[in-house]
Amino acid sequence: FSSDNLEEVYIDLNKTITDKVKSNVLHVLFTPKGQKLRNPDFGTDLIKYLFDPKDDENFEDVKSTIKMDISKYVDNIEFEDIRILKDENDERAIIVVVEYSVVKGNKKEKTKVAVKL
């Protein structure tokens, strides 16, 4: 492989900073802690909440866990809101909606991701 660009990026699937931040947010959300070699703290413990009661107290714990873990590993992000919703079609599942702004210099671009667990 050789690189023709100054960043020396060989394969980059993200075309914009917003795409890169979204990809990084999803990587953190979907990676259980302990799964990444040499970085066992990377990811979230969302999987442990799957069998807990679906109530506001647990949802607050999930929100704080998500915010702390994403903030630790994703740059250029400011949280707007994190919502945890019950799935009406599957009583065992929850839907996590993370609304955030991507910081680009002195500009911000609002976006969100939603995942079903």
Accessible surface in RSA format (square Angstrom, percent):
REM  Atomic radii and reference values for relative SASA: ProtOr
REM  Chains: A
REM  Algorithm: Lee & Richards
REM  Probe-radius: 1.40
REM  Slices: 20
REM RES _ NUM      All-atoms   Total-Side   Main-Chain    Non-polar    All polar
REM                ABS   REL    ABS   REL    ABS   REL    ABS   REL    ABS   REL
RES PHE A   1   217.87 109.0 137.98  85.5  79.89 207.9 148.96  90.3  68.91 197.2
RES SER A   2   100.19  84.7  71.06  94.8  29.14  67.1  44.91  95.6  55.28  77.5
RES SER A   3    36.06  30.5   4.20   5.6  31.86  73.4   6.83  14.5  29.23  41.0
RES ASP A   4   151.92 106.4 107.70 107.2  44.22 104.6  43.91 103.3 108.01 107.7
RES ASN A   5    67.42  46.5  54.14  52.3  13.29  32.0  31.03  74.7  36.40  35.2
RES LEU A   6   178.75  99.6 151.66 108.5  27.09  68.1 154.80 108.7  23.95  64.5
RES GLU A   7   130.92  75.2 103.71  78.5  27.21  64.8  53.42 103.3  77.50  63.3
RES GLU A   8   117.88  67.7 106.07  80.2  11.81  28.1  23.95  46.3  93.93  76.7
RES VAL A   9    61.31  40.3  49.57  44.9  11.74  28.3  53.68  46.6   7.63  20.7
RES TYR A  10   127.79  59.7  94.07  53.5  33.72  87.8  63.75  47.9  64.04  78.9
RES ILE A  11   130.50  74.3 101.20  75.4  29.30  70.6 105.32  75.8  25.17  68.3
RES ASP A  12    77.40  54.2  54.51  54.3  22.88  54.1  18.12  42.6  59.28  59.1
RES LEU A  13   158.47  88.3 130.85  93.6  27.62  69.4 133.72  93.9  24.75  66.6
RES ASN A  14    40.07  27.6  30.87  29.8   9.20  22.2   1.55   3.7  38.53  37.2
RES LYS A  15   178.08  86.9 144.61  88.7  33.47  79.7  98.15  88.3  79.94  85.1
RES THR A  16    70.25  50.0  58.52  59.3  11.74  28.0  66.25  89.0   4.00   6.0
RES ILE A  17    79.93  45.5  75.08  55.9   4.85  11.7  76.18  54.9   3.76  10.2
RES THR A  18    18.99  13.5  18.99  19.2   0.00   0.0  18.99  25.5   0.00   0.0
RES ASP A  19    62.38  43.7  58.69  58.4   3.70   8.7  11.07  26.1  51.32  51.2
RES LYS A  20   113.04  55.1 113.04  69.4   0.00   0.0  55.93  50.3  57.10  60.8
RES VAL A  21     4.47   2.9   4.47   4.0   0.00   0.0   4.47   3.9   0.00   0.0
RES LYS A  22    87.54  42.7  87.54  53.7   0.00   0.0  33.92  30.5  53.62  57.1
RES SER A  23    27.84  23.5  22.89  30.5   4.95  11.4  12.72  27.1  15.13  21.2
RES ASN A  24    48.63  33.5  47.51  45.9   1.12   2.7   6.39  15.4  42.24  40.8
RES VAL A  25     0.00   0.0   0.00   0.0   0.00   0.0   0.00   0.0   0.00   0.0
RES LEU A  26    50.50  28.1  50.16  35.9   0.34   0.9  50.42  35.4   0.08   0.2
RES HIS A  27   105.25  57.5 102.54  71.3   2.71   6.9  70.60  72.8  34.65  40.3
RES VAL A  28     1.25   0.8   1.25   1.1   0.00   0.0   1.25   1.1   0.00   0.0
RES LEU A  29     5.86   3.3   0.55   0.4   5.31  13.3   0.55   0.4   5.31  14.3
RES PHE A  30   117.82  58.9  94.73  58.7  23.09  60.1  98.14  59.5  19.68  56.3
RES THR A  31    28.61  20.3  26.64  27.0   1.96   4.7  12.53  16.8  16.08  24.3
RES PRO A  32    48.46  35.3  45.42  41.4   3.03  11.0  48.05  39.7   0.41   2.5
RES LYS A  33    64.07  31.3  44.26  27.2  19.81  47.2  20.25  18.2  43.82  46.7
RES GLY A  34    49.54  61.1   0.00   N/A  49.54  61.1  21.15  58.0  28.38  63.6
RES GLN A  35   123.67  69.2  97.84  71.5  25.83  61.5  16.18  34.4 107.49  81.5
RES LYS A  36    97.56  47.6  90.04  55.2   7.52  17.9  58.44  52.6  39.12  41.7
RES LEU A  37   161.91  90.2 146.90 105.1  15.01  37.7 149.83 105.2  12.09  32.5
RES ARG A  38   243.13 102.1 195.60  99.7  47.52 113.1  79.65 108.9 163.47  99.1
RES ASN A  39    49.46  34.1  47.73  46.1   1.72   4.2  12.02  28.9  37.44  36.2
RES PRO A  40    83.13  60.6  79.74  72.7   3.38  12.3  79.74  65.8   3.38  21.0
RES ASP A  41    77.19  54.1  76.87  76.5   0.32   0.8   5.93  14.0  71.25  71.1
RES PHE A  42    24.04  12.0  24.04  14.9   0.01   0.0  24.04  14.6   0.01   0.0
RES GLY A  43     0.00   0.0   0.00   N/A   0.00   0.0   0.00   0.0   0.00   0.0
RES THR A  44     1.99   1.4   1.26   1.3   0.73   1.7   0.00   0.0   1.99   3.0
RES ASP A  45    47.77  33.5  47.34  47.1   0.43   1.0   3.58   8.4  44.18  44.1
RES LEU A  46     5.04   2.8   4.45   3.2   0.59   1.5   4.46   3.1   0.58   1.6
RES ILE A  47   106.66  60.7  99.50  74.1   7.16  17.3 102.68  73.9   3.98  10.8
RES LYS A  48   122.32  59.7 104.09  63.9  18.23  43.4  64.55  58.1  57.77  61.5
RES TYR A  49    21.29   9.9  17.54  10.0   3.75   9.8   7.91   5.9  13.39  16.5
RES LEU A  50    44.26  24.7  39.70  28.4   4.56  11.5  39.87  28.0   4.39  11.8
RES PHE A  51   185.62  92.9 153.21  94.9  32.41  84.3 158.15  95.9  27.47  78.6
RES ASP A  52    49.43  34.6  45.37  45.2   4.06   9.6   4.26  10.0  45.17  45.1
RES PRO A  53    91.79  66.9  77.64  70.8  14.15  51.4  89.66  74.0   2.13  13.2
RES LYS A  54    43.07  21.0  29.74  18.2  13.33  31.7  22.91  20.6  20.16  21.5
RES ASP A  55    62.72  43.9  57.89  57.6   4.83  11.4  35.40  83.3  27.32  27.2
RES ASP A  56   114.36  80.1 110.19 109.7   4.17   9.9  34.89  82.1  79.47  79.3
RES GLU A  57   135.57  77.8 124.98  94.5  10.59  25.2  45.89  88.8  89.67  73.2
RES ASN A  58    25.72  17.7  25.72  24.9   0.00   0.0   3.18   7.6  22.55  21.8
RES PHE A  59    18.93   9.5  18.93  11.7   0.00   0.0  18.93  11.5   0.00   0.0
RES GLU A  60    99.78  57.3  95.88  72.5   3.90   9.3  44.11  85.3  55.66  45.4
RES ASP A  61    64.94  45.5  63.94  63.6   1.00   2.4   8.54  20.1  56.40  56.2
RES VAL A  62     1.65   1.1   1.65   1.5   0.00   0.0   1.65   1.4   0.00   0.0
RES LYS A  63    58.61  28.6  57.93  35.5   0.69   1.6  21.05  18.9  37.57  40.0
RES SER A  64    69.42  58.7  59.46  79.4   9.96  22.9  50.21 106.9  19.21  26.9
RES THR A  65    20.64  14.7  19.23  19.5   1.42   3.4   7.77  10.4  12.87  19.5
RES ILE A  66     0.00   0.0   0.00   0.0   0.00   0.0   0.00   0.0   0.00   0.0
RES LYS A  67   107.21  52.3 107.21  65.8   0.00   0.0  53.58  48.2  53.63  57.1
RES MET A  68   120.32  62.3 111.43  73.7   8.89  21.2  77.69  66.1  42.63  56.5
RES ASP A  69     1.58   1.1   1.58   1.6   0.00   0.0   0.00   0.0   1.58   1.6
RES ILE A  70     0.00   0.0   0.00   0.0   0.00   0.0   0.00   0.0   0.00   0.0
RES SER A  71    61.90  52.3  39.83  53.2  22.07  50.8  31.73  67.6  30.17  42.3
RES LYS A  72   124.68  60.8  89.27  54.8  35.41  84.3  71.29  64.2  53.39  56.9
RES TYR A  73    59.11  27.6  29.52  16.8  29.59  77.0  32.32  24.3  26.79  33.0
RES VAL A  74     4.99   3.3   0.31   0.3   4.67  11.3   0.57   0.5   4.42  12.0
RES ASP A  75   116.72  81.8 106.17 105.7  10.55  24.9  28.79  67.8  87.93  87.7
RES ASN A  76    71.96  49.6  58.60  56.6  13.36  32.2   5.74  13.8  66.22  64.0
RES ILE A  77    26.55  15.1   5.06   3.8  21.48  51.8   5.06   3.6  21.48  58.3
RES GLU A  78    71.38  41.0  66.66  50.4   4.72  11.2  31.61  61.1  39.77  32.5
RES PHE A  79    41.59  20.8  12.92   8.0  28.67  74.6  12.92   7.8  28.67  82.1
RES GLU A  80    81.19  46.6  47.15  35.7  34.04  81.0  14.62  28.3  66.57  54.3
RES ASP A  81    61.30  42.9  54.88  54.6   6.42  15.2  18.66  43.9  42.64  42.5
RES ILE A  82    12.99   7.4   8.28   6.2   4.71  11.4   8.28   6.0   4.71  12.8
RES ARG A  83    83.98  35.3  83.26  42.4   0.71   1.7  38.19  52.2  45.79  27.7
RES ILE A  84    14.28   8.1   0.16   0.1  14.12  34.0   0.16   0.1  14.12  38.3
RES LEU A  85    73.84  41.1  71.27  51.0   2.58   6.5  73.84  51.9   0.00   0.0
RES LYS A  86   117.76  57.4 104.17  63.9  13.59  32.4  54.97  49.5  62.78  66.9
RES ASP A  87    16.22  11.4  10.80  10.7   5.42  12.8   0.84   2.0  15.38  15.3
RES GLU A  88   163.95  94.1 129.17  97.7  34.78  82.8  62.18 120.3 101.77  83.1
RES ASN A  89   145.64 100.4 107.64 104.0  38.00  91.5  30.86  74.3 114.78 110.9
RES ASP A  90    39.92  28.0  35.60  35.4   4.32  10.2  13.71  32.3  26.21  26.1
RES GLU A  91   156.44  89.8 132.34 100.1  24.10  57.4  54.20 104.8 102.24  83.5
RES ARG A  92   177.84  74.7 172.19  87.8   5.65  13.4  71.99  98.4 105.84  64.1
RES ALA A  93     6.89   6.3   4.44   6.9   2.45   5.6   5.92   8.3   0.97   2.6
RES ILE A  94     2.72   1.5   2.72   2.0   0.00   0.0   2.72   2.0   0.00   0.0
RES ILE A  95    47.54  27.1  47.54  35.4   0.00   0.0  47.54  34.2   0.00   0.0
RES VAL A  96     0.21   0.1   0.00   0.0   0.21   0.5   0.00   0.0   0.21   0.6
RES VAL A  97     9.48   6.2   9.38   8.5   0.09   0.2   9.38   8.2   0.09   0.3
RES VAL A  98     0.04   0.0   0.04   0.0   0.00   0.0   0.04   0.0   0.00   0.0
RES GLU A  99    45.44  26.1  45.44  34.4   0.00   0.0   9.72  18.8  35.72  29.2
RES TYR A 100     0.20   0.1   0.00   0.0   0.20   0.5   0.00   0.0   0.20   0.2
RES SER A 101     0.64   0.5   0.64   0.9   0.00   0.0   0.00   0.0   0.64   0.9
RES VAL A 102     0.00   0.0   0.00   0.0   0.00   0.0   0.00   0.0   0.00   0.0
RES VAL A 103    40.05  26.4  36.63  33.2   3.43   8.3  36.63  31.8   3.43   9.3
RES LYS A 104    70.45  34.4  58.63  36.0  11.82  28.1  40.31  36.3  30.14  32.1
RES GLY A 105    73.07  90.1   0.00   N/A  73.07  90.1  46.17 126.7  26.89  60.2
RES ASN A 106   147.79 101.9 107.76 104.1  40.03  96.4  45.89 110.4 101.90  98.5
RES LYS A 107   148.15  72.3 143.54  88.1   4.61  11.0  91.20  82.1  56.95  60.7
RES LYS A 108   123.37  60.2  89.61  55.0  33.75  80.4  52.02  46.8  71.34  76.0
RES GLU A 109    72.04  41.4  68.32  51.7   3.72   8.9  31.70  61.3  40.33  32.9
RES LYS A 110   155.09  75.7 129.95  79.7  25.14  59.9  79.12  71.2  75.97  80.9
RES THR A 111    37.90  27.0  23.33  23.7  14.57  34.7  14.95  20.1  22.95  34.7
RES LYS A 112   113.90  55.6 103.52  63.5  10.38  24.7  59.54  53.6  54.36  57.9
RES VAL A 113     5.91   3.9   1.63   1.5   4.29  10.3   5.91   5.1   0.00   0.0
RES ALA A 114    65.70  60.4  35.23  54.4  30.47  69.3  35.49  50.0  30.20  80.0
RES VAL A 115     9.39   6.2   4.00   3.6   5.39  13.0   9.37   8.1   0.02   0.1
RES LYS A 116   117.65  57.4  92.56  56.8  25.09  59.7  56.40  50.8  61.24  65.2
RES LEU A 117    43.22  24.1  21.56  15.4  21.66  54.4  43.02  30.2   0.20   0.5
END  Absolute sums over single chains surface
CHAIN  1 A     8300.9       6820.8       1480.1       4303.3       3997.6
END  Absolute sums over all chains
TOTAL          8300.9       6820.8       1480.1       4303.3       3997.6
